[in-house]
Amino acid sequence: MALEFAKASGLCFLAELGDVSFCFTAVFSAWCPWRGTRSGPGANHQRLAIAQASVLALGARVMLRNMHIRIASMLGSGTGPMLAAALLLVLAGRACLQRSKCETVVSQPVVHEAKSAEVPEAGGSFLGSFKPYDPKAYSNDTIPWASESAPLLQHAGEAAYNGRSGKEACEPPPCSVSLAFAFALPLLVIFLEETGSNGVEVQVLQSGLSLANVLGGALGIVVAIAVAILLGFVLERETRDSTLFVTVSSGLAALGIFVLRTAALQVLTTVHGA
């Protein structure tokens, strides 16, 4: 039983690594279609929701196939992957818009007018223009631009330390919309993309519906999704916003094209077989 459990978990884990669902989960763990980067308060709760939605979508697909319920036959051959590809391409366009908006906000210069220094009038002797040193003349209270520049300098230092620029201006505040997107979109996209596919997870259960196969397959899927979530977290933390948006838009577009190719192959195979 232990060997059967290890084989089932290993097969499901390796099958899920690099799959479309794995890549989409990693991308969604780093990026939010509502806020931009998945950071700030509530980000970890959103990642937990993403993981739950991904595991639920994969598990539902496997269980429905094991119950001989074929969603692909109900929707039509290739319809599910086509819908998933359309959603992926729309999300890729959303990431491009967020990148353009962020670059526009960051590129706007902040100009502050500094009070011009007083120039002594011409004429008079050297001793006549001499003024004794007054420490109060150099305090922040008497220099108008010093107190105004301090918050700006502090903000610039924090932005440089965090490796980001204009982050607060690029992101709306976190809200329940982000959490709803975090659960609904992975569930919908992964479930639609997996319709009609005979993955290793389905084959593992079809080989024998034992407790070891079920628990081992579930463990392999959960561990693979956890790795995807971790990769997305590292990607969000270690890249600038502009780089993240380029990576997300390119990755989602590539996934959309790949899923669209899969849908076209399913349709052509059905037509050729008929």
ZIGI-V745357 format. One record per residue. N is the residue number from 1. SS is DSSP state (H for helix, E for strand, C for the rest). PSI is psi in degrees with one decimal (NA if undefined). Layout:
# ZIGI-V745357
N	SS	PSI
N	SS	PSI
This chain:
# ZIGI-V745357
1	C	-37.8
2	H	-39.3
3	H	-39.9
4	H	-40.3
5	H	-45.0
6	H	-40.2
7	H	-42.8
8	H	-43.9
9	H	-40.0
10	H	-42.5
11	H	-45.5
12	H	-36.5
13	H	-48.0
14	H	-34.0
15	H	-32.0
16	H	-27.7
17	C	126.0
18	C	-0.5
19	C	168.2
20	H	-42.6
21	H	-37.9
22	H	-48.4
23	H	-41.3
24	H	-38.6
25	H	-41.6
26	H	-43.6
27	H	-43.8
28	H	-23.7
29	H	-24.5
30	H	-20.2
31	E	143.3
32	E	128.1
33	C	-15.1
34	C	-45.6
35	C	-21.3
36	E	-102.0
37	E	143.7
38	C	82.8
39	C	176.6
40	C	-170.0
41	C	135.6
42	C	-0.3
43	H	-40.7
44	H	-34.2
45	H	-37.1
46	H	-40.0
47	H	-36.2
48	H	-39.6
49	H	-37.6
50	H	-44.8
51	H	-43.3
52	H	-42.1
53	H	-40.8
54	H	-46.2
55	H	-39.3
56	H	-40.8
57	H	-44.7
58	H	-42.8
59	H	-38.6
60	H	-39.9
61	H	-42.6
62	H	-44.0
63	H	-38.7
64	H	-40.2
65	H	-36.3
66	H	-26.3
67	C	9.1
68	C	33.3
69	C	110.4
70	C	107.7
71	H	-31.9
72	H	-35.7
73	H	-33.7
74	H	-42.7
75	H	-23.2
76	C	147.9
77	C	124.2
78	C	-3.2
79	H	-44.2
80	H	-53.2
81	H	-33.8
82	H	-41.9
83	H	-40.9
84	H	-41.3
85	H	-39.8
86	H	-42.2
87	H	-40.6
88	H	-40.7
89	H	-36.5
90	H	-42.1
91	H	-35.5
92	H	-41.4
93	H	-37.0
94	H	-41.4
95	H	-36.9
96	H	-41.8
97	H	-39.7
98	H	-36.9
99	H	-43.2
100	H	-41.1
101	H	-42.2
102	H	-42.1
103	H	-35.2
104	H	-41.9
105	H	-42.7
106	H	-33.5
107	H	-11.6
108	C	116.9
109	C	147.5
110	C	112.1
111	C	127.7
112	C	130.8
113	C	124.0
114	C	143.0
115	C	128.0
116	C	142.1
117	C	144.3
118	C	129.5
119	C	124.6
120	C	145.3
121	C	149.4
122	C	150.9
123	C	170.9
124	C	164.9
125	C	174.7
126	C	-42.5
127	C	-25.8
128	C	-30.3
129	C	0.1
130	C	135.4
131	C	138.2
132	C	155.1
133	C	129.9
134	C	108.7
135	H	-29.1
136	H	-24.0
137	H	-14.1
138	H	13.4
139	C	163.0
140	C	-25.6
141	C	-30.7
142	C	-9.8
143	C	107.2
144	H	-34.3
145	H	-10.4
146	H	-45.9
147	H	-29.8
148	H	-30.6
149	H	-20.3
150	H	-48.6
151	H	-35.1
152	H	-42.3
153	H	-38.4
154	H	-41.6
155	H	-40.7
156	H	-37.9
157	H	-40.4
158	H	-39.4
159	H	-40.5
160	H	-35.7
161	H	-40.2
162	H	-5.1
163	C	21.5
164	C	165.8
165	C	131.2
166	C	28.1
167	H	-43.9
168	H	-33.1
169	H	-23.1
170	H	-17.7
171	C	132.2
172	C	162.7
173	C	151.7
174	C	146.5
175	C	-175.2
176	H	-20.2
177	H	-41.6
178	H	-41.2
179	H	-38.1
180	H	-43.6
181	H	-39.2
182	H	-29.4
183	H	-43.5
184	H	-44.6
185	H	-48.2
186	H	-39.8
187	H	-45.6
188	H	-48.0
189	H	-47.3
190	H	-39.8
191	H	-43.5
192	H	-38.9
193	H	-31.9
194	H	-7.0
195	C	132.8
196	C	-5.8
197	C	141.0
198	C	78.1
199	C	172.6
200	H	-32.5
201	H	-41.4
202	H	-41.3
203	H	-33.7
204	H	-43.7
205	H	-34.7
206	H	-24.4
207	H	-20.7
208	C	119.3
209	C	70.3
210	C	165.9
211	H	-37.4
212	H	-41.4
213	H	-42.5
214	H	-48.8
215	H	-39.7
216	H	-44.0
217	H	-41.0
218	H	-40.3
219	H	-41.9
220	H	-41.5
221	H	-44.6
222	H	-42.7
223	H	-40.6
224	H	-41.8
225	H	-37.1
226	H	-38.6
227	H	-40.4
228	H	-42.0
229	H	-41.7
230	H	-41.5
231	H	-42.1
232	H	-38.2
233	H	-44.4
234	H	-40.5
235	H	-41.3
236	H	-35.4
237	H	-30.0
238	H	4.2
239	C	153.6
240	C	162.5
241	H	-45.7
242	H	-41.3
243	H	-38.8
244	H	-43.4
245	H	-38.4
246	H	-44.4
247	H	-42.8
248	H	-47.0
249	H	-42.2
250	H	-43.1
251	H	-43.4
252	H	-37.7
253	H	-41.9
254	H	-42.1
255	H	-39.6
256	H	-42.3
257	H	-40.6
258	H	-44.4
259	H	-36.8
260	H	-38.1
261	H	-42.1
262	H	-41.5
263	H	-41.5
264	H	-39.3
265	H	-39.9
266	H	-42.3
267	H	-45.2
268	H	-36.9
269	H	-41.3
270	H	-43.8
271	H	-42.1
272	H	-38.4
273	H	-31.4
274	C	NA
